[in-house]
Amino acid sequence: MKTSQKGIDLIKSFESLHDGDKSLPGLQPKMDPSKIWTEGWGRAMRDSKGNFLRGESNRNLAFSRATIKTLQEANAALQEDLRPREFDVFRKLKVQVNQNQFDALVSHYYNTGGSSTLFDLINKKARKEEIYKWFTERYITSDGKVLNGLIRRRKAEADLFFS
């Protein structure tokens, strides 16, 4: 399966582009609530050793390593970033899901790196209430703080999963 436009729109609605410095051409990197530098639609930036670029001290490095400057480049990068996540979601599922369920799982995986517990619940055909509760009560913190944006995202993913 591939992520539908509805799933892509969900991801984009929570992974906004950044053009905060109008003195610079094109889009710029931004730091997410976990202090990880991202570019485009939430693509995590890494140093030369593959580690996440974190914190204000890496601002100059993030800006110098940025490769996404236009909306077209951001959209292409998102499509590229979705492919391995779609594959992983498909591989972890042992039951058939519909398009909305697949899209919700890809969005969740894109943002969190996935959860074996969530896939276990789905694969064992747990009750709707159990899966919904798991969706909406997990992965809602960053650095130990509950974030309203993550609460909204998990609810949107759960609602899409059960629509």
N, C-alpha and C positions, 0 to 999 in steps of 0.2 A: 504494500500500500504506500501511497504518497500522501503527504499532508495536503489537505484541500485549502482553498482560498480562505475558508472560514478559520481554519487552524492557523494559517499564516497571519491573518488579520488579528487573531487573538494574541499571538506572540508579539506582533508589532505594537499592539495597543499597550503592552507593558514594557517593551524594550525600545523606548523612544530614541530617535536620532538626536544628535547634539550639534548645534551650530551656535554655541554660546559666545564665541569670540568673533564678532563681525569684522574685526580687523584682519582676520586670517581667511584665506580662500577656502571654500568648501567646508565639509563637516570636520568636527574635531572629536578626539577621544573624550570620554567622560569617566568619572569614577563612580562605580555603583555603590550601594549602601554597605557592601562588604569591603569597600576600599579597593576593589579590583578595577583596574582601568579596562574599559571596553571601547569598542568602536563599532560603527554601523548599528545593526539591530542586536546589540548585546554580545558581540563577539569578544570574548576575553582576550586580552593582550598578554603576551608572554615575553620574557627576556630571552637571551641567546641560549640559556640552559633549559628553557621550557617551563620555567616557573612563572606563576602569575605576576604581573606587574601590580604592585600594591602600594597604596599610600601616596600622599602628596609629594614625598621625596622622589618619586618616580615620574612626576609630571613631565619633565623635559624628555625623558626616555620614551614615555608613551607618545608624546607629540612627534618625536623624531621617528618612531617606528610605525606610525599610522600609515595605512595604505588605502583606507576607504575615505574618499573625499566627496563622492556624489551619491545621490539617491540610487542611481542605477548600479553603482558599485556595491552599495549597501544591500540592495535587493539580490544581486548576484551572490554576494557573500552569504546571505541568509540561506539561499537555496543550497549552496555548497555545504554549509554547516548543518542543514537539516538531513542531508543524505545519510550520514553515519548514525544519526539519532533515530531516523526512521527504521534503519536496519536493526538497530539494537532493540527498539520497541517491538518490532515484528518478531525478532528472535526470542525475546523473553515471554511472548504470549503463547500460551498453550490452548487458548480458546479463541473462537472467532469473535471479533469485535466489529462494530459498524464504523463508518467514517468519522462521526463525531467523537466516538470513544478513542479511536486512533489519534485524532487531532489533539484531544485533551491530553493523552499520554505523551505525545511528542512535545507539546508545550511544556508539560511538567518536566520531562526529561531534559529538554533544552535548558531550562532554568536551574534544575537541581542536580543533574547528572544521574537521575533515576533513583528508584528505591526498590529493592527486592521485595520488601514487605508489601508495597502496593501491588506489584505484579503477582505476588502470592495470593493476595486477597482476590484479585480478579480471576486468576487461574483456578482457584478453588470455588469460584462462583459464590463468594460471600454475599451476605444480604446487602441490599442497596444502602441501607442506613449505615452499615459498618464501613463500606467503601467511601460513602459521602463524608462521614465523620473523619476518616483517615485523611482524605483529600484536604479537608478544610482545617484540620488541627495540626498538621505536620508541615515542616518546611515553611514556617511563617516568621522565622527569626533570622536576624543577621547579627553576628557578634553578640548573641545573647539577648538582643532587643527584638520584641515583636514589632513588625513593620506593617502598617496599614496597607501598603501597596501589595505586600505578599499575601495578606489576608484576602484582599480583593482578587488577586490572581488565582489563588487556590480555589476560591469560591467559583470564579468564572470557569476554571478548568473542570471542577466537579459538576457545575451546571451543564457544561457542554457534554461531558461524559454521559450524563443521564438525560440528555435531550434527544 
